[in-house]
Amino acid sequence: MYTLTYESKAIKELTNADIETILETARNFNGANTITGCLIFYKRRFIQILEGEKEKVQSLFENIKKDKRHTNVYQLSEDEVIERNFPNWGMVYYPIDENDLNKNEYEQFKRNLFLLADLTVHSNKTAILFWKRMKLLITAPPDEI
Protein backbone atom coordinates (compact mmCIF):
# COMPACT_ATOMS: atom_id res chain seq x y z
CA MET A 1 0.00 0.00 0.00
CA TYR A 2 1.22 3.48 -0.92
CA THR A 3 0.11 6.98 0.01
CA LEU A 4 0.97 10.48 -1.09
CA THR A 5 -0.28 13.95 -0.32
CA TYR A 6 -0.05 17.10 -2.39
CA GLU A 7 -1.41 20.60 -2.54
CA SER A 8 -2.17 22.99 -5.36
CA LYS A 9 -3.91 26.26 -6.17
CA ALA A 10 -7.12 26.46 -8.23
CA ILE A 11 -7.16 28.71 -11.26
CA LYS A 12 -9.34 31.82 -10.91
CA GLU A 13 -11.86 30.55 -13.44
CA LEU A 14 -12.64 27.33 -11.54
CA THR A 15 -16.33 27.19 -10.58
CA ASN A 16 -18.34 25.03 -8.19
CA ALA A 17 -19.67 23.19 -11.26
CA ASP A 18 -16.07 22.44 -12.31
CA ILE A 19 -15.30 21.07 -8.85
CA GLU A 20 -18.38 18.85 -8.97
CA THR A 21 -17.20 17.50 -12.34
CA ILE A 22 -13.74 16.82 -10.90
CA LEU A 23 -15.29 14.97 -7.98
CA GLU A 24 -17.58 12.85 -10.14
CA THR A 25 -14.64 11.80 -12.32
CA ALA A 26 -12.45 11.15 -9.26
CA ARG A 27 -15.10 9.06 -7.51
CA ASN A 28 -15.60 6.89 -10.58
CA PHE A 29 -11.88 6.45 -11.29
CA ASN A 30 -10.89 5.93 -7.66
CA GLY A 31 -13.66 3.42 -7.04
CA ALA A 32 -12.65 1.40 -10.09
CA ASN A 33 -8.97 1.50 -9.02
CA THR A 34 -9.40 0.96 -5.23
CA ILE A 35 -7.92 4.37 -4.46
CA THR A 36 -9.11 6.10 -1.30
CA GLY A 37 -8.20 9.34 0.40
CA CYS A 38 -9.47 12.78 1.22
CA LEU A 39 -9.71 15.97 -0.81
CA ILE A 40 -10.11 19.36 0.81
CA PHE A 41 -10.82 22.44 -1.28
CA TYR A 42 -10.79 25.68 0.68
CA LYS A 43 -9.64 29.25 -0.03
CA ARG A 44 -8.98 28.25 -3.64
CA ARG A 45 -6.50 25.59 -2.47
CA PHE A 46 -6.57 21.84 -2.86
CA ILE A 47 -5.00 19.48 -0.36
CA GLN A 48 -5.38 15.81 -1.13
CA ILE A 49 -4.14 12.51 0.24
CA LEU A 50 -4.36 9.40 -1.94
CA GLU A 51 -3.95 5.74 -0.94
CA GLY A 52 -3.78 2.58 -2.99
CA GLU A 53 -1.53 0.43 -5.14
CA LYS A 54 1.67 2.38 -5.74
CA GLU A 55 1.62 2.28 -9.55
CA LYS A 56 -2.03 3.38 -9.69
CA VAL A 57 -1.56 6.25 -7.23
CA GLN A 58 1.58 7.47 -8.97
CA SER A 59 -0.11 7.29 -12.37
CA LEU A 60 -3.11 9.22 -11.03
CA PHE A 61 -0.82 11.85 -9.54
CA GLU A 62 0.95 12.29 -12.89
CA ASN A 63 -2.45 13.01 -14.46
CA ILE A 64 -3.37 15.38 -11.62
CA LYS A 65 -0.15 17.35 -12.18
CA LYS A 66 -1.11 17.86 -15.85
CA ASP A 67 -4.63 19.13 -15.07
CA LYS A 68 -4.93 22.77 -16.18
CA ARG A 69 -7.62 23.57 -13.58
CA HIS A 70 -4.95 24.11 -10.94
CA THR A 71 -1.36 25.31 -10.67
CA ASN A 72 1.61 24.98 -8.32
CA VAL A 73 1.04 21.25 -7.77
CA TYR A 74 3.47 20.25 -5.07
CA GLN A 75 3.91 16.79 -3.59
CA LEU A 76 4.33 17.14 0.16
CA SER A 77 5.01 13.56 1.18
CA GLU A 78 4.81 9.91 0.21
CA ASP A 79 4.98 6.66 2.18
CA GLU A 80 4.75 2.93 1.91
CA VAL A 81 2.07 1.92 4.43
CA ILE A 82 0.67 -1.30 5.83
CA GLU A 83 -2.94 -0.16 5.97
CA ARG A 84 -5.10 2.70 4.76
CA ASN A 85 -5.86 5.73 6.89
CA PHE A 86 -9.02 6.41 4.85
CA PRO A 87 -10.35 2.90 4.06
CA ASN A 88 -13.99 3.90 3.64
CA TRP A 89 -13.54 7.40 2.28
CA GLY A 90 -14.33 8.53 -1.19
CA MET A 91 -14.04 12.12 -2.25
CA VAL A 92 -16.02 14.40 0.01
CA TYR A 93 -17.08 17.87 -1.03
CA TYR A 94 -19.17 20.56 0.57
CA PRO A 95 -19.64 23.70 -1.54
CA ILE A 96 -18.76 26.65 0.63
CA ASP A 97 -18.47 30.31 -0.20
CA GLU A 98 -17.00 32.44 2.58
CA ASN A 99 -18.82 35.50 1.24
CA ASP A 100 -22.18 33.78 1.44
CA LEU A 101 -21.94 32.41 5.00
CA ASN A 102 -22.82 33.86 8.31
CA LYS A 103 -19.96 33.98 10.82
CA ASN A 104 -21.35 31.13 12.97
CA GLU A 105 -21.66 28.78 10.00
CA TYR A 106 -18.12 29.61 8.88
CA GLU A 107 -16.67 28.99 12.34
CA GLN A 108 -18.60 25.71 12.68
CA PHE A 109 -17.15 24.54 9.36
CA LYS A 110 -13.62 25.23 10.63
CA ARG A 111 -14.30 23.51 13.99
CA ASN A 112 -15.62 20.44 12.17
CA LEU A 113 -12.45 20.19 10.08
CA PHE A 114 -10.28 20.46 13.20
CA LEU A 115 -12.35 17.78 14.93
CA LEU A 116 -12.04 15.51 11.91
CA ALA A 117 -8.28 16.00 11.90
CA ASP A 118 -8.01 15.24 15.61
CA LEU A 119 -10.19 12.11 15.46
CA THR A 120 -8.69 10.57 12.32
CA VAL A 121 -6.00 7.90 12.61
CA HIS A 122 -2.53 9.23 11.81
CA SER A 123 -0.43 6.12 11.21
CA ASN A 124 2.24 7.61 8.95
CA LYS A 125 4.06 10.88 8.25
CA THR A 126 2.07 11.52 5.06
CA ALA A 127 -1.27 11.43 6.89
CA ILE A 128 0.14 13.59 9.68
CA LEU A 129 1.40 16.16 7.18
CA PHE A 130 -1.93 16.15 5.31
CA TRP A 131 -3.82 17.13 8.48
CA LYS A 132 -1.19 19.67 9.56
CA ARG A 133 -1.40 21.40 6.18
CA MET A 134 -5.21 21.38 6.37
CA LYS A 135 -5.07 23.08 9.78
CA LEU A 136 -2.66 25.68 8.41
CA LEU A 137 -4.93 26.29 5.43
CA ILE A 138 -8.05 26.95 7.46
CA THR A 139 -6.35 29.19 10.02
CA ALA A 140 -4.01 31.28 7.86
CA PRO A 141 -5.06 34.37 5.92
CA PRO A 142 -5.07 33.55 2.18
CA ASP A 143 -1.89 35.55 1.47
CA GLU A 144 0.12 33.63 4.07
CA ILE A 145 -0.39 30.09 2.78
Beta strands, then each sheet from edge to edge (+ up, - down):
strand 1: 2-10
strand 2: 36-42
strand 3: 45-52
strand 4: 70-80
sheet 1: 2+ 3- 1+ 4-
end
